[in-house]
Each structure stands twice: as structure tokens, then as C-alpha cells.
Amino acid sequence: MRGKKEITDLIIGAAHADDRIRAVLLVGSRANPAVPEDIYQDYDIIFFVSDMSPFYNNPEWVISRFGNPLIMQMPEAMRDPAGDGSFVYLMLFPDGIRIDLSFRFSKYIDNGEPAVILLDKDNGSGFLPVLPAPSDACWHIRPPTPLFYYSCCNNFWWCLNNAAKGIARDELPYVMHMLNCVVRKELHDMIGYYIGTRHGFDISVGKNGKYFKKYLPPQLYNRYTATFSGGEYSDIRKALDVMCDLFHTLALKVADHFGFTYRQDEENGIREYLAMVKKAL
């Protein structure tokens, strides 16, 4: 597998060789100083160009500079032809290197996400402003307001009625969607709040909670892993019960930390409904 310097030199070299490419920005995990480096990290690269037409839907140009990928995806040429005027090439190469290369014609707006300038031919007078040192502060856990805390609890318990009905109707895809996309999102938010109360709110739990294992006590993380089930309804019910108990535990701890009120009556109501539906089967 090619090393970091070799890939970086390849990217910068391609930009240097074409006067229409005015600046190069590294974003994503490789620009984030808080993310440990490993060989699986993508190279998320933005080329800022003075003319989009030579680079728009022109995979031959990209392949001639970076080589033949195992597979390439071009979102704007597939399901988003209108797009926003930019064009993206997602490329996975035979040595395992992945480069996500975006071409843009608009000036970069700093939104706080980590970003590193690799090349700026216009020295701050063109597409790129002067950027601060990269930081992951924009991804840090946000402490909940009372309303957000209540909304998280209410939506978690409320949406379980849909999962219960899906089980009763033998609608497995619907059940899995409700539990793993809708309900789990609220569980993830509560886990984040809980981690913040233990470790402070100047950390990130990563995309989709990928750093939960790092910050949760082992016993709680083991309970979290048990919220994932197989496709048998008996397994799903067990995972659902664990999910409910874990959410209850975390929500009470978060409420105690912030002085919030946990509405036990809402939990009791949905647990009563879940038992009623289960009994009717």
C-alpha cells in the first residue's frame, strides 16, 4: 500500500501541473488531529478550480493522473445530476487507498470542520481564506437543553410502539428500520449526553458513535452491544428489552447530572403497550 507522503505528493503534483487547479484542501478524518491515523482512512480532497468544464464528468482526466481504480463512484453522474455545481470522484484503488476527490468552483466557507491547506496558488486571495489550525470542536458533544433531553426521551419511547406493531404484523424490514435507524438514533444521543457528563463536553464520540467503546464503562458498552439482534423475533425482543433498560439507566443519570425531570410515566406507558402487544400474539 502506498504511504501517506506518496499519496500526498501525487495529489499536490496533479494540482501543480494544471494551472486551472488553484487550491487543494484536505478535509475529513485525515485533517482531524483527534482521529488516530490508520491505513483505512480516506483521503478527502477538494480541488478548487477556475474552470469546472474540463473536470466535470471526465473520469479519463482523473484516471490519467491517479491510475485505474477498482471501482469509482460519481454521485452527480448517477442520482444527483443537478447537484450544486461541484463534481465528485470517489475512487478505491487496488492497493486499498481510497481518494474522494471533489472539484469546486466556489470559494471555500469555513464551517469549523477540520481542514488543512495542501496548496494555495493564490496565497489567500483566491478560493481559500486563511484557516485556523484544524480542530474537531465542531463535532464535540453538545450538552442537552431540557427540551432536547425531553424530546430525546419522548421520541425513544414513542417510536417503540411502531416497532411493536411491526413485530405483530411480521414486518421485519420495518421493525429493523424503526429500531436501528429511528429509535437507535435517540439512544445514541442519550449515550452521548451520558459520556459528556463523565468525560466533559469537549470530546467527540465519532460518526455513528464509533468511539462509544472508548468512553463507555465496559459493563455499559456490553449492554449496548446486546441491543443489536439477529432476524428472529425472539432475538429482536431480547435486544429491544436491553435497549429499553439501557436507555432508562442512562436517561436517569443524565437527568440527575443536569437537574432535569425524567418522565417515568411515559416509559411506563409504552412498556405497558409493549407487553399488551406481546401478549396478544
C-alpha positions as CSV (number, residue, x, y, z in Angstrom):
1,M,0.0,0.0,0.0
2,R,1.3,3.5,-0.9
3,G,2.3,5.6,2.0
4,K,0.8,8.9,3.1
5,K,3.7,11.0,1.6
6,E,3.4,9.3,-1.7
7,I,-0.3,9.9,-2.0
8,T,0.0,13.5,-0.8
9,D,2.8,14.1,-3.3
10,L,0.6,12.6,-6.1
11,I,-2.3,14.8,-5.2
12,I,-0.3,18.0,-4.9
13,G,1.7,17.1,-8.1
14,A,-1.5,16.7,-10.1
15,A,-2.7,20.2,-8.9
16,H,0.7,21.8,-9.6
17,A,0.7,20.5,-13.1
18,D,-2.7,22.1,-14.1
19,D,-3.0,25.9,-13.8
20,R,-6.8,25.7,-13.6
21,I,-6.5,24.0,-10.2
22,R,-5.9,26.9,-7.9
23,A,-6.0,25.3,-4.4
24,V,-6.1,22.0,-2.7
25,L,-7.8,21.3,0.7
26,L,-7.6,18.2,2.8
27,V,-10.7,17.6,4.9
28,G,-12.2,14.5,6.7
29,S,-10.5,12.3,9.2
30,R,-7.0,12.9,7.9
31,A,-7.4,16.6,8.7
32,N,-8.7,15.9,12.2
33,P,-5.9,15.8,14.8
34,A,-8.1,14.0,17.2
35,V,-8.5,10.9,15.0
36,P,-5.8,8.2,15.2
37,E,-4.2,7.6,11.9
38,D,-4.6,4.2,10.3
39,I,-4.3,2.7,6.8
40,Y,-8.0,2.7,6.2
41,Q,-8.5,6.4,6.3
42,D,-9.7,8.0,3.1
43,Y,-8.0,11.0,1.5
44,D,-10.8,13.6,1.3
45,I,-9.5,16.1,-1.1
46,I,-11.1,19.3,-2.6
47,F,-9.6,20.8,-5.8
48,F,-10.7,24.4,-6.3
49,V,-10.7,25.2,-10.0
50,S,-11.0,28.3,-12.1
51,D,-13.0,26.4,-14.8
52,M,-15.2,23.4,-14.0
53,S,-15.9,22.2,-17.5
54,P,-12.6,20.2,-18.0
55,F,-13.2,18.3,-14.8
56,Y,-17.0,17.8,-14.8
57,N,-17.9,14.2,-15.6
58,N,-14.5,13.5,-17.0
59,P,-13.2,10.3,-15.4
60,E,-10.5,9.9,-18.0
61,W,-8.7,13.1,-16.7
62,V,-8.8,11.6,-13.1
63,I,-7.6,8.2,-14.2
64,S,-4.8,9.6,-16.2
65,R,-3.5,11.3,-13.1
66,F,-4.3,8.8,-10.3
67,G,-4.5,5.4,-12.0
68,N,-7.2,2.9,-12.6
69,P,-9.4,2.3,-9.5
70,L,-11.0,-1.0,-8.6
71,I,-14.3,0.9,-8.5
72,M,-15.3,4.5,-9.0
73,Q,-18.5,6.4,-8.0
74,M,-19.5,9.7,-9.4
75,P,-22.6,10.8,-7.5
76,E,-23.5,13.8,-9.8
77,A,-23.5,11.5,-12.8
78,M,-25.7,9.0,-11.1
79,R,-28.6,10.1,-8.9
80,D,-27.9,13.8,-8.4
81,P,-27.3,15.3,-11.9
82,A,-28.4,18.7,-10.8
83,G,-26.0,18.8,-7.8
84,D,-24.6,22.1,-6.5
85,G,-22.2,22.7,-9.4
86,S,-19.4,20.7,-8.0
87,F,-18.3,17.2,-9.1
88,V,-17.0,14.3,-7.0
89,Y,-15.0,11.2,-7.9
90,L,-14.9,8.5,-5.2
91,M,-12.1,6.1,-6.0
92,L,-10.9,2.9,-4.4
93,F,-7.5,1.7,-5.8
94,P,-6.0,-1.8,-6.0
95,D,-3.6,-1.2,-3.0
96,G,-6.5,-0.3,-0.7
97,I,-6.1,3.5,-1.0
98,R,-9.3,5.5,-1.3
99,I,-9.4,9.0,-2.6
100,D,-12.6,11.1,-2.5
101,L,-11.8,13.9,-4.9
102,S,-14.1,16.9,-5.2
103,F,-13.9,19.7,-7.8
104,R,-15.4,23.0,-6.8
105,F,-15.7,26.4,-8.4
106,S,-16.9,28.3,-5.4
107,K,-15.0,30.0,-2.6
108,Y,-14.5,27.8,0.5
109,I,-16.6,28.8,3.5
110,D,-15.0,27.8,6.8
111,N,-17.7,26.0,8.8
112,G,-15.4,24.9,11.6
113,E,-14.8,21.4,10.3
114,P,-11.1,20.3,10.4
115,A,-9.3,21.3,7.1
116,V,-5.7,21.6,6.1
117,I,-4.5,23.6,3.1
118,L,-2.2,21.5,1.0
119,L,-1.7,24.1,-1.8
120,D,-2.9,27.6,-2.4
121,K,-1.5,29.2,-5.6
122,D,-3.3,32.5,-4.8
123,N,-2.0,32.8,-1.3
124,G,-5.3,33.6,0.4
125,S,-6.6,35.9,-2.3
126,G,-8.5,33.3,-4.2
127,F,-10.7,30.3,-3.2
128,L,-9.2,29.8,0.3
129,P,-9.2,32.1,3.3
130,V,-6.6,31.9,6.0
131,L,-7.7,28.9,8.1
132,P,-7.1,28.2,11.8
133,A,-5.3,25.2,13.0
134,P,-7.6,22.2,12.4
135,S,-9.8,21.2,15.4
136,D,-12.6,18.7,15.9
137,A,-14.5,21.2,18.1
138,C,-17.5,21.3,15.7
139,W,-18.0,17.6,16.4
140,H,-18.0,17.8,20.2
141,I,-20.9,16.5,22.2
142,R,-23.4,19.2,22.9
143,P,-25.0,19.2,26.4
144,P,-28.8,19.0,26.0
145,T,-31.2,21.7,26.9
146,P,-34.2,20.5,29.0
147,L,-36.3,20.5,25.8
148,F,-33.8,18.4,23.8
149,Y,-33.4,16.0,26.7
150,Y,-37.2,15.5,26.9
151,S,-37.6,15.2,23.2
152,C,-34.9,12.5,23.1
153,C,-36.7,10.6,25.8
154,N,-40.2,11.1,24.3
155,N,-39.2,10.1,20.8
156,F,-37.3,7.0,22.0
157,W,-40.3,5.6,23.9
158,W,-42.9,6.8,21.4
159,C,-41.4,5.2,18.4
160,L,-41.2,1.8,20.1
161,N,-45.0,1.5,19.5
162,N,-44.2,1.3,15.8
163,A,-41.6,-1.4,16.4
164,A,-44.1,-3.4,18.4
165,K,-46.8,-3.2,15.7
166,G,-44.2,-4.2,13.1
167,I,-43.4,-7.4,15.1
168,A,-47.1,-8.2,15.5
169,R,-47.6,-7.8,11.7
170,D,-44.5,-9.8,10.8
171,E,-43.0,-6.8,9.0
172,L,-39.3,-7.5,9.7
173,P,-37.8,-4.8,7.5
174,Y,-40.0,-2.1,9.1
175,V,-39.1,-3.3,12.6
176,M,-35.4,-3.2,11.8
177,H,-35.7,0.2,10.4
178,M,-37.6,1.6,13.4
179,L,-35.2,0.0,15.9
180,N,-31.9,0.6,14.1
181,C,-32.5,3.9,12.4
182,V,-35.1,5.8,14.4
183,V,-35.0,4.5,18.0
184,R,-31.3,3.9,18.0
185,K,-30.6,7.5,17.0
186,E,-32.2,8.6,20.3
187,L,-30.3,6.0,22.2
188,H,-27.1,7.3,20.6
189,D,-27.9,10.9,21.6
190,M,-28.5,9.8,25.2
191,I,-25.3,7.8,25.2
192,G,-23.5,11.0,24.0
193,Y,-25.1,13.0,26.8
194,Y,-24.1,10.4,29.4
195,I,-20.5,10.3,28.1
196,G,-20.4,14.1,28.3
197,T,-21.3,14.0,31.9
198,R,-18.4,11.7,32.6
199,H,-15.7,13.0,30.4
200,G,-16.7,16.6,29.6
201,F,-18.3,18.0,26.5
202,D,-15.0,18.8,24.7
203,I,-14.8,15.4,23.1
204,S,-16.4,13.7,20.1
205,V,-17.9,10.2,20.1
206,G,-17.3,9.9,16.4
207,K,-19.6,9.3,13.5
208,N,-22.5,7.0,14.5
209,G,-20.9,6.5,17.9
210,K,-17.8,4.7,16.7
211,Y,-15.9,5.8,19.8
212,F,-18.5,4.5,22.3
213,K,-16.3,1.7,23.3
214,K,-13.5,4.2,24.2
215,Y,-15.7,6.2,26.5
216,L,-18.3,3.9,28.0
217,P,-17.6,1.7,31.0
218,P,-17.2,-1.9,29.9
219,Q,-20.4,-3.1,31.5
220,L,-22.4,-0.4,29.8
221,Y,-20.7,-1.0,26.4
222,N,-21.5,-4.7,26.7
223,R,-25.2,-3.8,27.3
224,Y,-25.0,-1.6,24.3
225,T,-23.7,-4.3,22.0
226,A,-26.6,-6.5,23.2
227,T,-29.0,-4.1,21.6
228,F,-28.2,-5.5,18.2
229,S,-30.1,-8.5,17.2
230,G,-30.4,-11.2,14.6
231,G,-33.5,-11.6,12.4
232,E,-35.5,-13.9,14.7
233,Y,-38.3,-12.1,16.6
234,S,-37.3,-13.7,19.9
235,D,-33.8,-12.2,19.4
236,I,-35.3,-8.8,18.5
237,R,-37.5,-8.8,21.6
238,K,-34.4,-9.5,23.8
239,A,-32.5,-6.8,22.1
240,L,-35.4,-4.4,22.5
241,D,-35.6,-5.1,26.2
242,V,-31.9,-4.4,26.7
243,M,-32.3,-1.2,24.7
244,C,-35.1,-0.1,26.9
245,D,-33.3,-0.9,30.1
246,L,-30.1,0.8,28.9
247,F,-31.9,3.9,27.9
248,H,-33.7,4.1,31.2
249,T,-30.3,3.8,33.1
250,L,-28.6,6.4,31.0
251,A,-31.5,8.8,31.0
252,L,-31.8,8.8,34.8
253,K,-28.1,9.5,35.1
254,V,-28.2,12.4,32.6
255,A,-31.3,13.8,34.4
256,D,-29.6,13.6,37.7
257,H,-26.5,15.4,36.4
258,F,-28.4,18.3,34.8
259,G,-31.2,18.5,37.3
260,F,-33.8,17.5,34.6
261,T,-37.1,15.7,35.2
262,Y,-37.3,12.2,33.8
263,R,-40.9,11.4,32.8
264,Q,-41.2,7.9,34.1
265,D,-44.9,7.8,33.3
266,E,-44.1,7.9,29.5
267,E,-41.7,5.0,29.9
268,N,-44.3,3.1,31.9
269,G,-47.0,3.8,29.3
270,I,-45.0,2.4,26.4
271,R,-43.8,-0.6,28.4
272,E,-47.4,-1.4,29.2
273,Y,-48.2,-1.2,25.4
274,L,-45.3,-3.4,24.5
275,A,-46.5,-6.0,27.0
276,M,-50.0,-5.8,25.7
277,V,-49.0,-6.4,22.1
278,K,-46.7,-9.2,23.0
279,K,-49.5,-10.9,25.0
280,A,-51.8,-10.6,22.0
281,L,-49.5,-12.6,19.7
